[in-house]
Amino acid sequence: MVEWGRLITAMVTPFDEELNVDFKAAGSLAIKLVEEGSTALVITGTTGEAPTLTDDEKINLYKIIKTCVDVPIIAGVGTNNTKTTIENAKAAQKAGVDGLLVVTPYYNKPDQDSLYCHFEKVAESVDLPIILYNVPGRTGCNMLPETVEKLAQIDNIVALKEASGNIIQFAEIIKRVPKDFLVYSGDDSMLLPAMSIGCYGIVSVASHVVGPEMKEMIDAFISNDAEKAKEIHLKLLDIFKNLFIIANPIPVKAALNLMGIHVGGVRLPLTSARENVLKVLRKDLKKLGKI
């Protein structure tokens, strides 16, 4: 079983005023996240604006962040082109990352057999451990439990980030996969309910803002203090929801900037949070004592 821990943060990519990658700020943010409880970091995932980063920017982020923190670095390498995904995976492995996050191909809408073949080919191309990523709300493609079960038999496919929002599908996956295959929630608000049926942990966005609280909630649940875990979950529920009030990572970047952690804006086709979103985030952050 891989040792990635239970609180993985899908890290934003900080930009400067000209929307160039701010590598120094990226290193500082990575250090902050680890200090606050993150056990591993996903770099260049959706939250990291991977679709608008260049190949060189991605490789430099992996290398720089590897020098800043002593936790596993997982590279988001998935695309809707199997050949390109393999090229990305090989480049990330060469750059020294510890694992790969591979999303289901978006837009193409592959069937379940096609999904299996895609992930099988990617897994064959590298030696690194792989997290499958199922997020049908973004991809238009839902990877079913029976497909996850088959893919879990491939040696270096070791985990799943499940963001279908379907607790029944979650349970069916956990029922089917080996005990050493780690199932992570891809939705912050689903973490505690999913852990109650065997989910291992979270690949989180909210941990940028409430990392210590999320660690406390996870620790409470593992220690069989369900009441404390529930109290923390309910306390964090508004920020969990409102960090997705519009497309991620617009709100989380706005929240970090409001907290004085300067990560800049977002690249087109996304645009920065408008006042109606900032008003909601300010209210949540004040309530949590973050600003």
C-alpha positions in Angstrom: 0.0 0.0 0.0 1.3 3.5 -0.9 2.0 5.9 2.0 0.3 9.0 0.8 -1.7 9.7 4.0 -5.3 10.7 4.4 -5.2 14.4 3.6 -3.9 15.2 0.1 -4.2 18.7 -1.1 -4.9 19.4 -4.8 -2.7 22.5 -4.9 -3.5 25.7 -6.7 -0.8 27.2 -9.0 0.1 30.7 -7.9 0.5 33.4 -10.5 2.0 36.8 -10.4 0.3 40.0 -11.6 1.0 39.1 -15.3 -0.3 35.6 -14.7 3.1 34.0 -15.0 3.6 31.1 -12.7 5.1 32.4 -9.4 7.4 29.5 -8.5 8.6 31.1 -5.3 5.0 31.5 -4.1 4.3 27.9 -5.1 7.1 26.6 -2.9 5.9 28.8 0.0 2.3 27.5 -0.4 3.5 23.9 -0.5 5.3 24.4 2.8 2.3 26.0 4.4 0.0 23.2 3.3 2.3 20.5 4.7 2.8 22.4 8.0 -1.0 22.5 8.3 -1.4 18.7 7.9 -1.3 17.8 4.2 0.3 14.4 3.8 0.8 14.7 0.0 0.3 17.2 -2.7 -1.3 16.9 -6.1 0.3 19.4 -8.5 -1.1 20.4 -11.9 -4.5 18.9 -11.3 -7.8 20.7 -12.1 -7.3 23.0 -9.1 -3.8 23.7 -10.4 -5.2 24.9 -13.7 -3.4 22.2 -15.6 -5.3 22.9 -18.9 -3.7 26.3 -19.1 -0.2 25.5 -18.0 2.6 24.8 -20.5 4.7 21.6 -20.3 7.7 23.5 -19.1 5.7 25.2 -16.4 4.5 21.8 -15.1 7.9 20.2 -15.0 9.4 23.2 -13.2 6.6 23.1 -10.6 7.3 19.4 -9.9 11.0 20.0 -9.5 10.8 23.1 -7.4 8.1 21.8 -5.1 10.0 18.5 -4.6 12.8 20.6 -3.1 10.5 22.5 -0.8 8.6 19.7 1.0 9.2 16.2 2.2 5.9 14.6 1.3 4.9 12.7 -1.8 4.3 14.8 -4.9 1.6 13.5 -7.2 1.4 14.9 -10.8 -1.9 15.4 -12.6 -1.1 14.1 -16.0 -4.5 13.1 -17.5 -5.9 14.3 -20.8 -8.5 13.1 -23.3 -5.7 11.8 -25.5 -4.1 8.5 -24.4 -0.8 9.3 -26.2 -0.5 12.7 -24.7 -1.3 11.3 -21.2 1.5 8.8 -21.6 3.9 11.5 -22.7 2.9 13.6 -19.7 3.3 10.6 -17.3 6.8 9.8 -18.6 7.9 13.4 -18.3 6.5 13.7 -14.8 8.3 10.4 -13.8 11.5 11.8 -15.2 11.1 15.0 -13.2 11.0 12.9 -10.0 7.4 12.9 -8.8 6.1 10.1 -6.5 2.8 9.3 -8.2 0.4 10.2 -10.9 -3.3 11.4 -10.9 -5.0 10.3 -14.2 -8.5 11.6 -14.9 -11.0 9.8 -17.1 -10.8 11.2 -20.6 -13.1 14.2 -21.0 -15.2 15.2 -24.0 -14.6 11.9 -25.9 -17.1 10.1 -23.7 -15.5 6.6 -23.8 -17.4 3.5 -22.8 -16.3 1.3 -19.9 -14.1 -1.0 -22.1 -12.4 2.0 -23.6 -11.8 3.4 -20.1 -10.1 0.2 -19.1 -7.9 0.2 -22.2 -6.9 3.8 -21.7 -5.8 3.4 -18.1 -4.1 0.1 -18.8 -2.0 1.7 -21.5 -1.0 4.6 -19.2 -0.1 2.2 -16.4 2.1 0.1 -18.7 4.0 3.2 -19.7 5.4 4.1 -16.3 6.6 2.5 -13.0 4.9 5.1 -10.8 1.8 4.4 -8.7 -1.4 5.8 -10.2 -4.5 7.3 -8.7 -7.5 7.0 -11.0 -9.7 10.1 -11.0 -13.5 9.9 -11.6 -15.2 13.3 -11.9 -18.2 12.9 -14.2 -19.4 16.4 -13.5 -16.4 17.8 -15.4 -15.7 15.0 -17.9 -19.1 13.8 -19.0 -17.9 10.3 -18.3 -18.6 8.1 -15.2 -16.3 5.2 -14.4 -18.4 2.5 -13.0 -17.5 0.3 -10.0 -16.9 -2.8 -12.1 -14.4 -0.9 -14.2 -12.6 0.3 -11.1 -12.6 -3.3 -9.8 -10.9 -4.5 -13.0 -8.3 -1.7 -13.0 -7.5 -2.3 -9.3 -5.9 -5.6 -10.4 -3.2 -3.7 -12.3 -0.1 -3.6 -10.0 0.6 0.2 -10.2 -3.0 1.4 -10.2 -3.3 1.8 -6.4 -6.0 4.3 -5.6 -9.0 6.2 -6.8 -10.2 9.8 -6.4 -13.9 9.4 -6.5 -15.9 12.6 -7.2 -19.2 11.3 -8.6 -21.1 12.6 -5.5 -22.9 9.3 -5.4 -22.6 7.6 -2.0 -24.1 4.3 -3.4 -21.4 4.2 -6.1 -18.8 5.0 -3.4 -20.0 2.0 -1.4 -20.1 -0.3 -4.3 -16.5 0.6 -5.3 -15.2 0.0 -1.7 -17.1 -3.3 -1.6 -15.4 -4.5 -4.8 -11.8 -3.4 -4.6 -8.9 -5.0 -2.6 -8.4 -3.7 1.0 -5.0 -2.2 0.0 -6.6 -0.2 -2.8 -7.1 3.3 -1.4 -10.4 5.1 -2.2 -10.2 8.9 -1.7 -13.1 11.3 -1.8 -12.8 14.0 -4.4 -15.4 16.2 -2.7 -14.7 17.9 0.6 -18.3 17.8 1.7 -18.4 14.0 1.0 -15.4 13.1 3.1 -17.0 12.3 6.4 -20.0 10.4 5.0 -17.6 8.5 2.7 -15.2 7.6 5.5 -18.2 6.0 7.3 -18.3 3.4 4.6 -14.6 2.8 4.2 -13.2 5.7 2.2 -9.5 6.2 3.2 -9.1 10.0 2.9 -9.5 13.1 0.7 -7.9 14.8 -2.2 -9.0 18.2 -1.0 -9.5 21.8 -2.2 -10.7 23.1 1.1 -7.5 22.1 2.9 -5.9 25.3 1.4 -8.1 27.2 3.9 -9.1 24.8 6.7 -6.3 22.2 6.6 -5.8 21.9 10.4 -9.6 21.5 10.9 -9.8 18.8 8.3 -6.9 16.9 9.8 -8.6 17.2 13.2 -11.9 15.8 11.7 -10.1 12.9 10.1 -8.2 12.1 13.3 -11.4 12.3 15.4 -13.1 9.8 13.1 -10.2 7.4 13.1 -10.1 7.6 16.9 -13.8 6.6 17.0 -14.9 10.1 18.1 -17.8 10.3 15.7 -19.5 13.2 17.6 -16.4 15.4 17.3 -15.9 14.5 13.7 -19.6 15.4 13.0 -19.3 18.7 14.8 -16.2 19.7 12.7 -17.9 18.6 9.5 -21.0 20.7 10.2 -18.8 23.7 11.1 -16.9 23.4 7.8 -19.9 22.6 5.6 -20.5 26.2 4.4 -16.9 26.6 3.3 -16.9 23.2 1.7 -19.9 24.2 -0.4 -18.9 27.8 -1.2 -15.5 26.9 -2.4 -17.4 25.4 -5.4 -20.0 28.2 -5.7 -18.5 28.8 -9.2 -15.8 26.8 -11.1 -12.8 25.6 -9.1 -10.2 27.1 -8.5 -11.8 30.6 -8.8 -13.2 30.6 -5.2 -10.2 28.9 -3.5 -7.8 31.3 -5.0 -10.0 34.2 -4.0 -10.2 32.8 -0.4 -6.4 32.5 -0.2 -5.9 36.0 -1.4 -8.5 37.3 1.1 -6.4 35.5 3.8 -3.3 37.3 2.7 -1.8 34.3 1.0 -1.1 35.8 -2.4 -1.7 33.3 -5.2 -2.9 35.7 -7.9 -5.7 35.3 -10.4 -6.7 32.6 -12.8 -5.9 32.2 -16.5 -8.6 32.4 -19.2 -11.0 30.8 -19.9 -11.6 31.3 -16.2 -11.9 34.8 -14.7 -11.3 36.0 -11.1 -14.1 36.0 -8.5 -16.5 38.9 -8.7 -17.9 40.8 -5.7 -20.9 38.5 -5.1 -18.6 35.5 -4.7 -16.1 37.5 -2.6 -18.9 38.6 -0.3 -19.9 34.9 0.4 -16.3 33.9 1.0 -15.6 36.9 3.3 -18.5 35.9 5.5 -17.4 32.2 5.7 -13.7 33.1 6.4 -14.7 35.6 9.1 -17.0 33.0 10.7 -14.1 30.6 10.8 -11.6 33.2 12.1 -9.5 33.1 9.0 -9.6 36.8 8.3 
